[in-house]
Structure formats: structure tokens, C-alpha cells
Amino acid sequence: MTLPPGPTPPPALARMLITDAQFASVRGTVMDANPAMAEEMAGRIVDEALKFVAACATHPGLGLAPSRIVDEGWHALILHTVMYAELCKRLGGGDTFVHHSPGYDPTHYDPPILDRTRETIAALGWEADPELWGPPSDETLVSVAAQCQHAPECTIVITPRPKPGVV
């Protein structure tokens, strides 16, 4: 897949998109929602969520979505509102914000969406963790609290901030 370059080139590791303190806080949020989860697994999930947000912010309009496991990390990122808004803006340039459109119906699982998302992550120079990008029923590795299953009916929407005076 050949994609146009995004506004900000990504760092060598997605983990470097946020500070160590921010990463630890987001990882802690994943662990709070999933008390039995190991710290290492929570970190992997946050790393994949960072890759996902970077893919969406730098390449809007592709119709990307996270796996159910990665969505858990995305939820944790979103809860850190100031950091998340700054991350989206920095990655997409200007007023970019990667919105979350929740929906859960296991029949919404659409492998081409995840394939396209993994290809976009690869185009940014990263490898998507194959163990964390499986179908919604694949919780043999880890079970998560997130109950979202994204599909075309609940696509990821990238929108600019409204202009002053426009409702």
C-alpha cells in the first residue's frame, strides 16, 4: 500500500509519541479497566493504540478501525483528554482530532478494515503486533473490558475544529 506522507513523520517507535509519564498513565488506565492484566500486556496494547491513532491522524479518509483489543488502549488514550487532543493535532497537523464512534455487534467484524489499518501502520514504518490485531472472538491472548467492534457503520471520523462563529 502506498500512502501519501502525513504532516508529521512518526518516530522510530510509536511509544515515543508521548512522554514516559504519559505512557505510564495511559498503561495504568488500561490496567485499571482490566485488573488481571499484566503491565507488559497493557503496555503492548497502548503501543498499538498509538500506532492506530497515528495511522488515522496522518491518513484520514481511509476508513480505519482498531481490533477489539487495541480499542482498549484507544479508550485509555482518549480518557487523557488534553494529551490525546495534543497528540491528534501534532500527528495530523492543524486541528485534526481522531474521534471515536463506538459500536458493538460481533457481526460487524470486517477483516478488510483491519487489513487496511495494519497496512497503514506498516506504511508509517511500524509493524502491527499480530497477536493484538485479531478478530473480536480471539481473546485467547487477553480479554479486555472494551465492548466496541468497529466496522463501516461506525467508521473513524477525522474532523477539523469548527471555525469561530460557525455552529
LOLOTI-571698 format. One record per residue: residue number from 1; x negated, y negated, z negated of N, C-alpha, C in turn; chain. Coordinates in Angstrom, 3 decimals. Example, Ala and Ser with C-alpha at 12.3 -4.5 7.8 and 13.67 -1.06 7.14 Angstrom:
     k     n.east    n.north       n.up    ca.east   ca.north      ca.up     c.east    c.north       c.up   c
     1    -13.190      5.690     -7.800    -12.300      4.500     -7.800    -13.200      3.300     -7.800   A
     2    -12.850      2.250     -7.080    -13.670      1.060     -7.140    -12.900     -0.030     -7.870   A
This chain:
     k     n.east    n.north       n.up    ca.east   ca.north      ca.up     c.east    c.north       c.up   c
     1     -0.850      1.170      0.000      0.000      0.000      0.000     -0.898     -1.236      0.000   A
     2     -0.670     -2.143      0.914     -1.413     -3.388      0.975     -0.509     -4.506      0.499   A
     3     -0.959     -5.216     -0.529     -0.167     -6.285     -1.106     -0.926     -7.592     -1.016   A
     4     -0.207     -8.703     -0.901     -0.899     -9.984     -0.930     -1.453    -10.213     -2.333   A
     5     -2.558    -10.930     -2.442     -3.121    -11.158     -3.770     -2.202    -12.030     -4.604   A
     6     -2.156    -11.764     -5.901     -1.371    -12.575     -6.820     -2.131    -13.835     -7.178   A
     7     -1.500    -14.761     -7.895     -2.133    -16.022     -8.240     -3.373    -15.883     -9.129   A
     8     -3.371    -14.915    -10.039     -4.493    -14.749    -10.956     -5.055    -13.351    -10.797   A
     9     -6.333    -13.213    -10.453     -6.888    -11.862    -10.340     -6.873    -11.187    -11.707   A
    10     -6.499     -9.933    -11.761     -6.440     -9.247    -13.052     -7.846     -8.909    -13.565   A
    11     -7.976     -8.796    -14.887     -9.264     -8.395    -15.450     -9.531     -6.923    -15.176   A
    12    -10.744     -6.482    -15.476    -11.122     -5.081    -15.249    -10.201     -4.121    -15.997   A
    13     -9.768     -4.503    -17.173     -8.857     -3.679    -17.964     -7.599     -4.485    -18.272   A
    14     -6.434     -3.890    -18.094     -5.182     -4.587    -18.391     -5.162     -5.037    -19.847   A
    15     -5.754     -4.279    -20.696     -5.844     -4.563    -22.130     -6.419     -5.960    -22.389   A
    16     -7.221     -6.460    -21.451     -7.869     -7.762    -21.606     -6.953     -8.932    -21.232   A
    17     -5.722     -8.648    -20.850     -4.776     -9.715    -20.517     -4.328    -10.489    -21.755   A
    18     -4.462     -9.870    -22.924     -4.088    -10.518    -24.180     -5.247    -10.353    -25.166   A
    19     -5.214    -11.116    -26.232     -6.283    -11.056    -27.225     -6.191     -9.757    -28.033   A
    20     -7.265     -9.447    -28.738     -7.259     -8.265    -29.604     -6.160     -8.358    -30.658   A
    21     -5.989     -9.537    -31.236     -4.955     -9.715    -32.265     -3.559     -9.525    -31.671   A
    22     -3.329    -10.061    -30.473     -2.036     -9.885    -29.821     -1.795     -8.421    -29.493   A
    23     -2.823     -7.746    -28.977     -2.681     -6.331    -28.645     -2.321     -5.531    -29.897   A
    24     -3.013     -5.784    -30.994     -2.744     -5.059    -32.247     -1.319     -5.318    -32.722   A
    25     -0.853     -6.549    -32.571      0.501     -6.882    -32.998      1.545     -6.173    -32.140   A
    26      1.353     -6.181    -30.831      2.300     -5.505    -29.934      2.267     -3.997    -30.187   A
    27      1.082     -3.431    -30.332      0.957     -1.997    -30.652      1.696     -1.690    -31.953   A
    28      1.572     -2.570    -32.951      2.287     -2.391    -34.212      3.792     -2.413    -34.029   A
    29      4.278     -3.236    -33.118      5.711     -3.294    -32.832      6.186     -1.969    -32.230   A
    30      5.387     -1.393    -31.336      5.729     -0.077    -30.770      5.774      0.960    -31.886   A
    31      4.804      0.920    -32.777      4.756      1.895    -33.870      5.892      1.690    -34.867   A
    32      6.304      0.434    -35.101      7.443      0.166    -35.982      8.721      0.778    -35.425   A
    33      8.897      0.711    -34.102     10.091      1.271    -33.463     10.028      2.793    -33.366   A
    34      8.821      3.345    -33.489      8.588      4.784    -33.344      7.661      5.241    -34.472   A
    35      8.186      5.372    -35.713      7.353      5.616    -36.893      6.431      6.837    -36.819   A
    36      6.782      7.835    -36.052      5.940      9.040    -35.989      4.844      8.935    -34.929   A
    37      4.800      7.841    -34.173      3.859      7.716    -33.072      2.453      7.386    -33.564   A
    38      1.470      8.047    -32.969      0.064      7.789    -33.281     -0.352      6.434    -32.709   A
    39     -1.267      5.772    -33.380     -1.758      4.468    -32.946     -2.354      4.513    -31.540   A
    40     -3.079      5.578    -31.233     -3.694      5.716    -29.908     -2.628      5.771    -28.817   A
    41     -1.544      6.508    -29.045     -0.466      6.601    -28.065      0.231      5.253    -27.908   A
    42      0.480      4.575    -29.015      1.112      3.259    -28.940      0.241      2.301    -28.128   A
    43     -1.059      2.381    -28.285     -1.973      1.544    -27.511     -1.912      1.860    -26.030   A
    44     -1.835      3.127    -25.688     -1.714      3.518    -24.276     -0.437      2.957    -23.673   A
    45      0.635      3.012    -24.432      1.928      2.518    -23.955      1.871      1.008    -23.724   A
    46      1.258      0.276    -24.640      1.125     -1.174    -24.474      0.260     -1.483    -23.255   A
    47     -0.818     -0.753    -23.070     -1.688     -0.960    -21.912     -0.906     -0.785    -20.614   A
    48     -0.085      0.252    -20.524      0.713      0.481    -19.314      1.768     -0.605    -19.130   A
    49      2.334     -1.086    -20.227      3.314     -2.166    -20.130      2.657     -3.443    -19.599   A
    50      1.427     -3.702    -20.018      0.694     -4.865    -19.498      0.471     -4.727    -17.996   A
    51      0.114     -3.535    -17.546     -0.066     -3.292    -16.111      1.247     -3.543    -15.366   A
    52      2.330     -3.069    -15.941      3.638     -3.233    -15.319      4.007     -4.709    -15.184   A
    53      3.866     -5.466    -16.270      4.212     -6.887    -16.231      3.323     -7.616    -15.224   A
    54      2.045     -7.278    -15.174      1.138     -7.898    -14.206      1.584     -7.587    -12.777   A
    55      1.993     -6.351    -12.528      2.457     -5.976    -11.189      3.700     -6.778    -10.804   A
    56      4.637     -6.913    -11.726      5.863     -7.668    -11.448      5.578     -9.147    -11.235   A
    57      4.756     -9.725    -12.096      4.499    -11.159    -12.042      3.707    -11.558    -10.799   A
    58      2.785    -10.702    -10.390      1.944    -11.056     -9.250      2.551    -10.670     -7.911   A
    59      3.563     -9.820     -7.936      4.185     -9.366     -6.692      5.706     -9.304     -6.840   A
    60      6.340    -10.472     -7.018      7.798    -10.484     -7.194      8.501    -10.018     -5.934   A
    61      9.686     -9.492     -6.128     10.498     -9.103     -4.991     10.300     -7.679     -4.513   A
    62      9.398     -6.924     -5.146      9.172     -5.544     -4.698     10.153     -4.548     -5.307   A
    63     10.921     -4.953     -6.296     11.858     -4.027     -6.932     11.136     -3.000     -7.773   A
    64     10.350     -3.453     -8.741      9.568     -2.560     -9.593     10.323     -2.230    -10.867   A
    65      9.947     -1.134    -11.506     10.554     -0.741    -12.771      9.569      0.127    -13.541   A
    66      9.665      0.110    -14.869      8.796      0.957    -15.679      9.405      2.335    -15.904   A
    67      8.584      3.274    -16.287      9.123      4.553    -16.760      9.779      4.288    -18.110   A
    68     10.531      5.229    -18.605     11.188      5.040    -19.907     10.154      4.866    -21.010   A
    69      9.059      5.606    -20.955      8.022      5.492    -21.983      7.345      4.128    -21.903   A
    70      6.999      3.675    -20.716      6.341      2.372    -20.552      7.290      1.247    -20.951   A
    71      8.579      1.434    -20.738      9.568      0.433    -21.119      9.488      0.130    -22.611   A
    72      9.135      1.109    -23.414      8.977      0.889    -24.859      7.914     -0.184    -25.118   A
    73      6.824     -0.132    -24.388      5.776     -1.145    -24.528      6.222     -2.501    -24.015   A
    74      6.999     -2.494    -22.939      7.517     -3.748    -22.397      8.434     -4.422    -23.418   A
    75      9.299     -3.634    -24.058     10.172     -4.180    -25.094      9.337     -4.847    -26.184   A
    76      8.258     -4.201    -26.599      7.399     -4.755    -27.651      6.740     -6.055    -27.187   A
    77      6.298     -6.109    -25.936      5.717     -7.349    -25.408      6.740     -8.480    -25.443   A
    78      7.952     -8.193    -25.010      8.998     -9.210    -24.941      9.311     -9.784    -26.322   A
    79      9.224     -8.965    -27.353      9.520     -9.442    -28.704      8.512    -10.481    -29.189   A
    80      7.371    -10.524    -28.574      6.356    -11.538    -28.876      6.566    -12.683    -27.871   A
    81      7.629    -13.436    -28.053      8.154    -14.327    -27.028      7.162    -15.365    -26.501   A
    82      6.461    -16.035    -27.377      5.529    -17.075    -26.924      4.405    -16.451    -26.112   A
    83      3.803    -15.401    -26.646      2.727    -14.717    -25.942      3.217    -14.175    -24.606   A
    84      4.406    -13.567    -24.598      4.956    -12.969    -23.379      5.209    -14.032    -22.310   A
    85      5.811    -15.149    -22.688      6.076    -16.225    -21.730      4.768    -16.761    -21.158   A
    86      3.767    -16.943    -22.005      2.461    -17.430    -21.539      1.808    -16.414    -20.608   A
    87      1.922    -15.131    -20.934      1.355    -14.069    -20.104      2.001    -14.089    -18.712   A
    88      3.324    -14.131    -18.669      4.032    -14.158    -17.378      3.617    -15.365    -16.554   A
    89      3.567    -16.525    -17.191      3.205    -17.757    -16.490      1.778    -17.666    -15.957   A
    90      0.866    -17.183    -16.771     -0.542    -17.068    -16.360     -0.700    -16.083    -15.203   A
    91      0.006    -14.968    -15.261     -0.118    -13.946    -14.223      0.523    -14.354    -12.909   A
    92      1.690    -14.957    -12.996      2.428    -15.275    -11.781      2.190    -16.672    -11.261   A
    93      1.570    -17.483    -12.070      1.348    -18.865    -11.671      2.606    -19.679    -11.876   A
    94      2.456    -20.894    -12.292      3.610    -21.777    -12.445      4.591    -21.318    -13.498   A
    95      5.842    -21.229    -13.105      6.926    -20.957    -14.048      7.448    -19.525    -13.974   A
    96      6.632    -18.593    -13.552      7.064    -17.203    -13.427      7.432    -16.628    -14.787   A
    97      8.510    -15.863    -14.823      8.917    -15.137    -16.024      9.484    -13.791    -15.579   A
    98      8.959    -12.719    -16.119      9.430    -11.376    -15.775     10.562    -11.020    -16.732   A
    99     11.789    -11.111    -16.235     12.968    -10.838    -17.050     13.229     -9.343    -17.164   A
   100     13.879     -8.969    -18.247     14.262     -7.582    -18.498     15.758     -7.455    -18.252   A
   101     16.129     -6.519    -17.416     17.543     -6.252    -17.135     17.840     -4.833    -17.595   A
   102     18.266     -4.660    -18.852     18.428     -3.309    -19.388     19.586     -2.550    -18.760   A
   103     19.443     -1.274    -18.783     20.490     -0.376    -18.331     20.053      1.034    -18.649   A
   104     20.974      1.880    -19.059     20.591      3.256    -19.297     21.635      4.203    -18.759   A
   105     21.209      4.969    -17.838     22.003      6.048    -17.275     20.967      6.977    -16.653   A
   106     20.773      8.173    -17.209     19.735      9.066    -16.680     19.859      9.335    -15.190   A
   107     21.066      9.160    -14.624     21.212      9.387    -13.186     20.615      8.243    -12.371   A
   108     20.262      7.129    -13.025     19.624      6.011    -12.328     18.174      6.301    -11.967   A
   109     17.629      7.372    -12.479     16.226      7.674    -12.212     15.985      7.735    -10.706   A
   110     15.058      6.912    -10.253     14.771      6.795     -8.833     13.259      6.884     -8.630   A
   111     12.737      8.080     -8.312     11.282      8.252     -8.175     10.601      7.238     -7.248   A
   112     11.212      6.819     -6.122     10.520      5.841     -5.273     10.215      4.515     -5.988   A
   113     11.066      4.116     -6.927     10.795      2.885     -7.674      9.518      3.054     -8.497   A
   114      9.394      4.180     -9.188      8.184      4.410     -9.980      6.968      4.572     -9.079   A
   115      7.131      5.217     -7.937      6.018      5.345     -6.984      5.550      3.960     -6.538   A
   116      6.496      3.112     -6.175      6.165      1.757     -5.718      5.487      0.961     -6.843   A
   117      5.950      1.144     -8.068      5.357      0.443     -9.205      3.923      0.920     -9.435   A
   118      3.705      2.231     -9.409      2.341      2.763     -9.584      1.425      2.300     -8.445   A
   119      1.936      2.244     -7.223      1.139      1.767     -6.086      0.767      0.293     -6.259   A
   120      1.674     -0.493     -6.793      1.402     -1.909     -7.017      0.351     -2.073     -8.115   A
   121      0.448     -1.271     -9.149     -0.572     -1.286    -10.214     -1.928     -0.915     -9.627   A
   122     -1.961      0.087     -8.765     -3.222      0.502     -8.131     -3.773     -0.614     -7.243   A
   123     -2.895     -1.334     -6.564     -3.338     -2.439     -5.708     -3.980     -3.555     -6.529   A
   124     -3.643     -3.618     -7.814     -4.269     -4.595     -8.705     -5.614     -4.104     -9.223   A
   125     -5.961     -2.856     -8.904     -7.249     -2.317     -9.318     -7.203     -1.429    -10.546   A
   126     -6.010     -1.081    -10.999     -5.864     -0.228    -12.175     -5.242      1.108    -11.783   A
   127     -5.393      2.091    -12.627     -4.728      3.380    -12.436     -3.615      3.489    -13.464   A
   128     -2.426      3.822    -13.003     -1.314      4.063    -13.915     -1.554      5.394    -14.619   A
   129     -1.372      5.416    -15.917     -1.552      6.630    -16.718     -0.477      7.645    -16.314   A
   130     -0.840      8.716    -15.600      0.176      9.633    -15.061      1.031     10.289    -16.139   A
   131      0.493     10.449    -17.329      1.280     11.075    -18.398      2.398     10.167    -18.904   A
   132      2.274      8.861    -18.675      3.269      7.929    -19.206      4.236      7.410    -18.149   A
   133      4.077      7.866    -16.909      4.928      7.374    -15.827      5.817      8.472    -15.245   A
   134      6.277      9.395    -16.070      7.113     10.490    -15.592      8.597     10.162    -15.626   A
   135      9.417     11.144    -15.285     10.873     10.954    -15.284     11.403     10.767    -16.704   A
   136     12.629     10.229    -16.847     13.185      9.948    -18.172     13.351     11.188    -19.049   A
   137     13.491     12.338    -18.443     13.661     13.564    -19.230     12.332     14.118    -19.730   A
   138     11.213     13.563    -19.264      9.893     14.076    -19.619      9.384     13.415    -20.890   A
   139      9.865     13.914    -22.017      9.405     13.402    -23.297      8.591     14.461    -24.028   A
   140      7.969     15.350    -23.271      7.146     16.372    -23.906      5.894     15.755    -24.511   A
   141      5.397     14.668    -23.923      4.213     13.997    -24.436      4.560     13.135    -25.639   A
   142      5.605     12.329    -25.498      6.001     11.408    -26.560      7.468     11.036    -26.388   A
   143      8.166     10.922    -27.496      9.542     10.456    -27.487      9.531      8.997    -27.923   A
   144     10.333      8.160    -27.263     10.359      6.739    -27.592     11.770      6.286    -27.929   A
   145     11.853      5.169    -28.630     13.145      4.622    -29.031     13.864      3.930    -27.884   A
   146     13.124      3.413    -26.902     13.734      2.675    -25.782     14.781      3.533    -25.089   A
   147     15.914      2.930    -24.830     17.001      3.649    -24.166     17.332      3.040    -22.810   A
   148     16.330      2.491    -22.145     16.546      1.890    -20.830     16.101      2.849    -19.735   A
   149     16.831      2.853    -18.651     16.414      3.554    -17.446     16.689      2.612    -16.302   A
   150     15.636      2.020    -15.783     15.782      1.011    -14.743     15.910      1.653    -13.371   A
   151     16.705      1.028    -12.540     16.975      1.510    -11.186     17.433      0.328    -10.351   A
   152     17.761      0.551     -9.085     18.156     -0.586     -8.234     19.283     -1.434     -8.821   A
   153     20.176     -0.836     -9.577     21.292     -1.594    -10.144     20.833     -2.536    -11.249   A
   154     19.660     -2.313    -11.806     19.144     -3.193    -12.865     17.683     -3.496    -12.556   A
   155     17.472     -4.087    -11.394     16.119     -4.385    -10.946     15.486     -5.497    -11.775   A
   156     14.184     -5.573    -11.707     13.436     -6.585    -12.419     13.524     -7.886    -11.630   A
   157     13.897     -8.952    -12.298     14.136    -10.225    -11.650     13.049    -11.216    -12.064   A
   158     12.403    -11.815    -11.091     11.410    -12.847    -11.348     12.048    -14.175    -10.981   A
   159     12.136    -15.085    -11.953     12.775    -16.364    -11.671     11.909    -17.511    -12.154   A
   160     11.930    -18.613    -11.424     11.248    -19.805    -11.916     12.113    -20.512    -12.956   A
   161     11.478    -21.335    -13.758     12.192    -22.125    -14.746     13.074    -23.130    -14.000   A
   162     14.324    -23.375    -14.481     15.179    -24.361    -13.807     14.529    -25.746    -13.831   A
   163     14.764    -26.499    -12.783     14.239    -27.857    -12.714     15.052    -28.750    -13.632   A
   164     14.425    -29.778    -14.234     15.162    -30.685    -15.116     16.395    -31.257    -14.420   A
   165     17.498    -31.292    -15.147     18.727    -31.856    -14.603     19.549    -30.888    -13.784   A
   166     19.035    -29.670    -13.549     19.764    -28.659    -12.768     20.315    -27.625    -13.733   A
   167     21.597    -27.374    -13.655     22.222    -26.405    -14.543     22.357    -25.080    -13.862   A
